[in-house]
């Protein structure tokens, strides 16, 4: 039996000052603009240097790619009024980023309680791919193949 699996992506993006190219703790204003343009597609992340985009699930990689580009462009538009740019980078390269400004909220407070030392030392961004695997047996098989 063959089936087509859906995949989606969550991508954390850095906000940087457009002139200095340093990390900019400006997520709240950018998130407000993104929520007005595309509700539920962009959210806060652990630091105020970051925002996270969330794609819809897709069967075709080209459609997912196109949506990721669209989400990046939207965040860039929402950041531009504050003189900001968006960077898809694992870590901020320039600026005073340690300790990072932590986003307020229950989820982030729990993270600070659990991982304080990690959060104090870095502001890393991630790119997570989610794959919809419809049954437990196939999910276990995929997990076992990925483990090595």
C-alpha beads as a LAMMPS data file, in Angstrom:
LAMMPS data file: protein, C-alpha beads

148 atoms
147 bonds

1 atom types
1 bond types

-500.0 500.0 xlo xhi
-500.0 500.0 ylo yhi
-500.0 500.0 zlo zhi

Masses

1 110.0

Atoms # bond

1 1 1 0.000 0.000 0.000
2 1 1 1.389 3.395 -0.931
3 1 1 0.279 6.720 0.373
4 1 1 1.471 10.263 0.068
5 1 1 2.763 11.816 3.244
6 1 1 2.186 15.462 4.062
7 1 1 4.954 17.662 5.399
8 1 1 5.045 21.063 7.002
9 1 1 7.753 23.348 8.336
10 1 1 8.280 25.623 11.304
11 1 1 11.103 28.077 10.685
12 1 1 12.576 30.418 13.267
13 1 1 13.873 33.664 11.798
14 1 1 16.099 36.351 13.317
15 1 1 15.131 39.993 13.298
16 1 1 18.098 42.249 12.596
17 1 1 18.637 45.987 12.457
18 1 1 18.659 46.928 8.782
19 1 1 21.650 49.279 9.115
20 1 1 23.857 47.674 11.758
21 1 1 22.808 44.059 10.965
22 1 1 22.762 43.298 14.689
23 1 1 20.087 41.169 16.320
24 1 1 17.080 43.331 17.208
25 1 1 14.678 42.475 20.074
26 1 1 11.629 43.667 18.133
27 1 1 9.401 40.605 17.793
28 1 1 6.222 42.028 19.432
29 1 1 5.673 44.740 16.795
30 1 1 6.509 42.398 13.921
31 1 1 4.195 39.711 15.299
32 1 1 1.344 42.205 15.562
33 1 1 1.702 43.125 11.898
34 1 1 2.011 39.475 10.821
35 1 1 -1.119 38.544 12.792
36 1 1 -3.059 41.201 10.902
37 1 1 -1.793 39.906 7.556
38 1 1 -1.903 36.121 8.180
39 1 1 -3.405 35.073 11.532
40 1 1 -1.818 31.994 13.085
41 1 1 1.043 31.713 10.604
42 1 1 3.726 33.525 12.640
43 1 1 4.317 33.252 16.385
44 1 1 6.688 34.270 19.153
45 1 1 9.758 32.230 19.928
46 1 1 11.993 31.968 23.016
47 1 1 13.753 35.323 22.436
48 1 1 12.438 38.630 21.189
49 1 1 15.129 38.457 18.465
50 1 1 13.062 35.749 16.773
51 1 1 9.749 34.940 15.165
52 1 1 8.565 31.535 13.959
53 1 1 6.702 30.860 10.722
54 1 1 4.385 27.861 10.381
55 1 1 3.529 26.388 7.006
56 1 1 0.449 24.405 6.173
57 1 1 0.929 20.671 5.511
58 1 1 1.807 19.951 1.871
59 1 1 2.081 16.832 -0.273
60 1 1 4.384 18.422 -2.871
61 1 1 7.789 19.837 -1.977
62 1 1 7.442 22.653 -4.542
63 1 1 4.266 23.912 -2.846
64 1 1 5.985 23.804 0.550
65 1 1 8.994 25.652 -0.854
66 1 1 6.753 28.336 -2.358
67 1 1 4.917 28.809 0.941
68 1 1 8.175 29.086 2.904
69 1 1 9.323 31.848 0.561
70 1 1 5.957 33.565 0.902
71 1 1 6.126 33.418 4.701
72 1 1 9.672 34.820 4.730
73 1 1 8.603 37.668 2.451
74 1 1 5.607 38.429 4.651
75 1 1 7.768 38.575 7.806
76 1 1 10.212 40.829 5.945
77 1 1 7.344 43.171 4.982
78 1 1 6.118 43.227 8.585
79 1 1 9.630 43.973 9.875
80 1 1 10.433 46.708 7.348
81 1 1 8.442 49.572 8.973
82 1 1 10.818 49.368 11.957
83 1 1 13.932 49.351 9.753
84 1 1 14.415 45.644 10.324
85 1 1 15.423 42.772 8.101
86 1 1 14.880 39.048 8.487
87 1 1 17.700 36.491 8.547
88 1 1 17.350 32.738 8.223
89 1 1 20.375 31.861 10.320
90 1 1 21.045 29.321 13.032
91 1 1 22.561 31.952 15.349
92 1 1 22.763 35.735 15.536
93 1 1 26.220 36.748 14.369
94 1 1 26.336 40.406 15.389
95 1 1 25.069 42.337 18.387
96 1 1 24.752 42.025 22.128
97 1 1 22.903 38.711 22.236
98 1 1 23.948 37.114 25.542
99 1 1 21.928 36.851 27.653
100 1 1 19.095 37.128 25.160
101 1 1 15.855 38.996 25.847
102 1 1 13.354 36.225 26.639
103 1 1 9.786 36.428 25.342
104 1 1 7.172 36.779 28.079
105 1 1 4.570 34.079 28.636
106 1 1 3.937 30.810 30.444
107 1 1 5.567 28.563 27.828
108 1 1 8.771 30.579 27.827
109 1 1 8.835 30.862 31.632
110 1 1 8.666 27.052 31.875
111 1 1 11.538 26.824 29.425
112 1 1 13.584 29.239 31.503
113 1 1 12.915 27.219 34.656
114 1 1 14.018 24.022 32.936
115 1 1 16.822 25.181 30.626
116 1 1 18.040 28.437 32.156
117 1 1 21.730 27.987 31.407
118 1 1 21.034 27.098 27.780
119 1 1 18.776 30.106 27.277
120 1 1 21.300 32.438 28.899
121 1 1 24.092 31.444 26.523
122 1 1 22.545 31.472 23.084
123 1 1 19.761 32.551 20.803
124 1 1 19.631 29.756 18.288
125 1 1 17.073 29.332 15.545
126 1 1 15.728 26.061 14.238
127 1 1 14.082 24.739 11.111
128 1 1 11.746 21.852 11.915
129 1 1 10.183 19.607 9.292
130 1 1 7.035 17.773 10.364
131 1 1 5.926 14.678 8.477
132 1 1 2.435 13.283 8.896
133 1 1 2.789 9.530 9.311
134 1 1 -0.735 8.093 9.446
135 1 1 -0.189 4.967 11.535
136 1 1 1.907 3.811 14.493
137 1 1 3.580 0.895 12.710
138 1 1 4.876 3.133 9.920
139 1 1 5.908 5.823 12.404
140 1 1 7.968 3.287 14.370
141 1 1 9.549 2.002 11.166
142 1 1 10.512 5.524 10.083
143 1 1 11.865 6.331 13.558
144 1 1 13.946 3.154 13.615
145 1 1 15.411 3.966 10.197
146 1 1 16.265 7.531 11.238
147 1 1 17.870 6.568 14.545
148 1 1 21.303 5.459 13.150

Bonds

1 1 1 2
2 1 2 3
3 1 3 4
4 1 4 5
5 1 5 6
6 1 6 7
7 1 7 8
8 1 8 9
9 1 9 10
10 1 10 11
11 1 11 12
12 1 12 13
13 1 13 14
14 1 14 15
15 1 15 16
16 1 16 17
17 1 17 18
18 1 18 19
19 1 19 20
20 1 20 21
21 1 21 22
22 1 22 23
23 1 23 24
24 1 24 25
25 1 25 26
26 1 26 27
27 1 27 28
28 1 28 29
29 1 29 30
30 1 30 31
31 1 31 32
32 1 32 33
33 1 33 34
34 1 34 35
35 1 35 36
36 1 36 37
37 1 37 38
38 1 38 39
39 1 39 40
40 1 40 41
41 1 41 42
42 1 42 43
43 1 43 44
44 1 44 45
45 1 45 46
46 1 46 47
47 1 47 48
48 1 48 49
49 1 49 50
50 1 50 51
51 1 51 52
52 1 52 53
53 1 53 54
54 1 54 55
55 1 55 56
56 1 56 57
57 1 57 58
58 1 58 59
59 1 59 60
60 1 60 61
61 1 61 62
62 1 62 63
63 1 63 64
64 1 64 65
65 1 65 66
66 1 66 67
67 1 67 68
68 1 68 69
69 1 69 70
70 1 70 71
71 1 71 72
72 1 72 73
73 1 73 74
74 1 74 75
75 1 75 76
76 1 76 77
77 1 77 78
78 1 78 79
79 1 79 80
80 1 80 81
81 1 81 82
82 1 82 83
83 1 83 84
84 1 84 85
85 1 85 86
86 1 86 87
87 1 87 88
88 1 88 89
89 1 89 90
90 1 90 91
91 1 91 92
92 1 92 93
93 1 93 94
94 1 94 95
95 1 95 96
96 1 96 97
97 1 97 98
98 1 98 99
99 1 99 100
100 1 100 101
101 1 101 102
102 1 102 103
103 1 103 104
104 1 104 105
105 1 105 106
106 1 106 107
107 1 107 108
108 1 108 109
109 1 109 110
110 1 110 111
111 1 111 112
112 1 112 113
113 1 113 114
114 1 114 115
115 1 115 116
116 1 116 117
117 1 117 118
118 1 118 119
119 1 119 120
120 1 120 121
121 1 121 122
122 1 122 123
123 1 123 124
124 1 124 125
125 1 125 126
126 1 126 127
127 1 127 128
128 1 128 129
129 1 129 130
130 1 130 131
131 1 131 132
132 1 132 133
133 1 133 134
134 1 134 135
135 1 135 136
136 1 136 137
137 1 137 138
138 1 138 139
139 1 139 140
140 1 140 141
141 1 141 142
142 1 142 143
143 1 143 144
144 1 144 145
145 1 145 146
146 1 146 147
147 1 147 148
